[in-house]
Amino acid sequence: MNDVCVCNSVTEEDIRRAAAAGVRSFEALQRLTGCSGGCGGCEQEARQLLSDIVTEITCAHPTSHLRPSNDGQ
């Protein structure tokens, strides 16, 4: 798999794993993976990728507490 961040060898799969573990901000991604900690050239791509992955996760696993109750009240 190709590196998103060449300086720190962070791949798309690394970003997917981070998002699956609960990372929702670019700053948290940086702390966890070191992404964009070198030259910074990957920041835009990494931010967009994280956003897209978080959207995928959110759509695939909507939170049940936001669904209307069917208890008749």
Phi, psi and omega in degrees: 000143182283147176286137169277316178249104182291322183301322184241014177052047177263123182260170174302319180298321176300318180291321176298317179296319179297315179296320178296332179275358175113359179292127181234351180238155179296323180298319177294322177299316178300314181298319183285319189249341186083004181305134178065025179266358179259258184280338181083002182294342183264358188306310182300313180296317181294319178300313181295317179298313178300315179301315180297318181292318178298320177298317177301314181296316182296319180289325181284332184225069180298149182285130185292333182289350178268352180280144178296147179284145177250029184268008174082006181263000000 
